[in-house]
Amino acid sequence: MDGAIILAGGQSRRMGGADKAQVRAFGLRLVDRLRRQLPYGMPSIVISPHYLGMPQVCESPLFGGPVAGIEAGARALSHCDRLALFAVDAPDSPQLLPHLNGALHAAPTAGAAITRAADGYLQPLCSLWHTDALFGCLGALESTRNVSVRRLVRGADFVEVAGTGAERDYDTPAELQSIPPHPSLRAHRRG
């Protein structure tokens, strides 16, 4: 079974301090937009210190950085065989799950499939991991507190998946103005 860890914590400085999970686009919270694009029945856990009305955990102590959040989420979903990592400010990233899944199946020795965006940057928060490989990389770190996700993936054996644009993140209110309608809303507006 696959599960999804959705990072929604942090202090959102570039978003003016607003809780990114609660930010709305087309009337829908970013966290809801992301979760609605997960496969039906896929267990998910949101990493946030703010109440969101859904399954969530947070790192302890708070604001320990993304890898500490990933570790908390991985512990909560340790019963899953594979774990997807997503960031709430990239709410359409679950659209890449079929590509990530295909790449991971095609590379049986890889521990993860990670998206490389069109701009050339590796997007570790749009990835799919074998759970044991993720725990192996977490365990290889001296500490998970205040560690970047890029450092986490340094020790990973992974395959790359070309981005489609769905991995784009929206870090500021100005960037959020360019977010497309949610896929289900687009179909609704065409008529």
C-alpha positions as a printed Julia matrix, in Angstrom:
191×3 Matrix{Float64}:
   0.0    0.0     0.0
   1.21   3.53   -0.8
   0.83   6.52    1.51
   1.44  10.25    1.17
   3.28  12.66    3.44
   2.21  16.25    2.84
   4.51  18.91    4.26
   2.46  21.93    5.29
   4.42  23.29    8.23
   7.07  25.94    8.28
   6.7   29.61    8.93
   5.6   30.67    5.41
   7.67  33.86    5.41
   7.35  34.33    1.64
   3.58  33.82    1.89
   3.39  36.7     4.35
   3.27  34.37    7.35
  -0.04  32.81    6.27
  -0.52  29.1     6.95
   0.06  27.73    3.42
  -2.29  24.81    3.97
  -5.13  27.25    4.68
  -4.4   29.54    1.71
  -7.2   29.33   -0.84
  -7.15  29.27   -4.62
 -10.49  29.22   -6.43
 -12.21  28.81   -3.05
 -10.31  25.62   -2.15
  -7.59  25.32    0.5
  -4.26  24.22   -1.01
  -4.16  21.19    1.3
  -7.62  20.09    0.13
  -6.69  20.62   -3.52
  -3.63  18.41   -3.08
  -5.42  15.66   -1.14
  -8.27  15.5    -3.69
  -5.73  14.54   -6.34
  -4.38  11.56   -4.4
  -5.6    8.13   -5.49
  -8.84   7.12   -3.78
  -8.17   5.45   -0.44
  -4.49   6.42   -0.26
  -3.66   7.1     3.38
  -2.15  10.52    3.89
  -0.74  12.49    6.77
  -0.27  16.25    6.81
   2.72  17.68    8.66
   1.53  20.9    10.3
   1.26  22.4    13.78
  -2.03  24.07   12.79
  -5.36  22.26   13.11
  -6.62  21.32    9.64
  -9.4   18.83   10.38
  -7.59  15.87    8.82
  -4.97  13.29    9.86
  -1.85  15.17   10.81
   1.29  15.09   12.92
   4.16  17.47   13.45
   7.78  17.22   14.37
   8.81  17.79   17.95
   9.97  20.37   18.76
   8.03  22.43   16.23
   9.6   24.06   13.18
  12.4   21.5    12.98
  12.58  21.7     9.21
  11.28  19.55    6.39
  13.3   16.41    7.1
  12.12  16.33   10.72
   8.57  16.6     9.36
   9.2   13.8     6.85
  10.49  11.61    9.66
   7.34  12.27   11.75
   5.14  11.47    8.75
   7.09   8.33    7.87
   6.67   7.02   11.41
   2.93   7.64   11.22
   2.68   5.8     7.88
   5.34   3.14    8.52
   2.79   0.43    7.64
   2.87   1.59    3.98
   5.23  -0.07    1.49
   5.92   3.17   -0.36
   5.59   6.81    0.6
   5.03   9.82   -1.64
   6.44  13.15   -0.46
   4.57  16.32   -1.4
   4.58  19.97   -0.36
   1.29  21.79    0.16
   2.54  24.75   -1.87
   2.8   22.46   -4.93
  -0.83  21.33   -4.79
  -0.97  19.68   -8.22
   2.1   17.48   -7.66
   0.04  14.28   -7.13
  -0.63  14.37  -10.88
   2.93  13.03  -11.23
   2.24   9.89   -9.18
   1.65   7.68  -12.26
   5.01   8.8   -13.71
   6.81   8.31  -10.38
   5.21   4.89   -9.95
   6.2    3.81  -13.47
   9.79   4.95  -12.99
  10.11   3.16   -9.66
   8.74  -0.07  -11.15
  11.15   0.19  -14.09
  14.16   0.57  -11.76
  13.84  -2.28   -9.24
  17.04  -1.38   -7.39
  16.16   2.3    -6.91
  14.94   3.44   -3.52
  13.02   6.42   -4.88
  11.75   8.23   -7.95
  12.21  12.0    -7.78
  10.87  14.67  -10.12
  13.23  16.99  -11.98
  11.39  20.16  -12.95
  11.69  21.75  -16.37
  13.9   24.46  -14.83
  16.45  21.75  -14.02
  15.93  21.63  -10.28
  15.41  18.35   -8.5
  12.09  18.4    -6.6
  12.46  15.97   -3.67
   9.03  17.02   -2.42
   7.48  15.49   -5.5
   8.77  11.95   -5.1
   7.85   8.35   -4.35
  10.01   6.24   -2.03
  10.2    2.65   -0.91
   9.55   3.12    2.8
  12.61   1.12    3.86
  14.84   3.27    1.6
  13.39   6.45    3.11
  14.01   5.18    6.64
  17.54   4.18    5.57
  18.29   7.73    4.39
  16.7    9.22    7.51
  18.73   6.89    9.72
  21.98   7.81    7.97
  21.63  11.43    9.11
  23.14  12.5    12.4
  19.92  14.41   13.12
  16.81  15.22   11.11
  16.36  18.61   12.74
  17.13  21.64   10.55
  18.25  19.43    7.66
  17.39  20.24    4.06
  15.56  17.73    1.9
  18.43  17.95   -0.62
  20.75  16.57    2.06
  18.33  13.71    2.69
  18.37  12.65   -0.96
  22.17  12.8    -1.25
  22.37   9.3     0.16
  19.48   7.93   -1.89
  19.65   5.66   -4.91
  16.96   7.24   -7.06
  15.71   7.59  -10.6
  14.61  10.89  -12.06
  11.23  11.65  -13.58
  10.78  14.61  -15.91
   8.39  17.19  -14.54
   5.21  18.13  -16.35
   4.64  21.5   -14.7
   2.3   19.95  -12.12
   5.22  20.0    -9.66
   5.3   23.81   -9.64
   5.23  25.41   -6.23
   3.57  28.69   -5.31
   5.61  30.43   -2.62
   4.18  33.95   -2.66
   0.76  35.58   -2.99
   1.87  36.95   -6.39
   2.82  33.46   -7.65
  -0.48  32.11   -6.38
  -2.29  34.45   -8.76
  -1.06  32.27  -11.65
  -2.33  28.95  -10.28
  -4.66  27.23  -12.74
  -8.15  26.19  -11.67
  -8.32  22.81   -9.95
  -8.67  20.1   -12.63
 -12.24  19.32  -11.61
 -13.09  23.04  -11.79
 -11.56  23.39  -15.27
 -13.96  20.8   -16.66
 -16.8   22.61  -14.96
 -15.87  25.97  -16.5
 -15.45  24.76  -20.08
 -19.18  24.43  -20.72
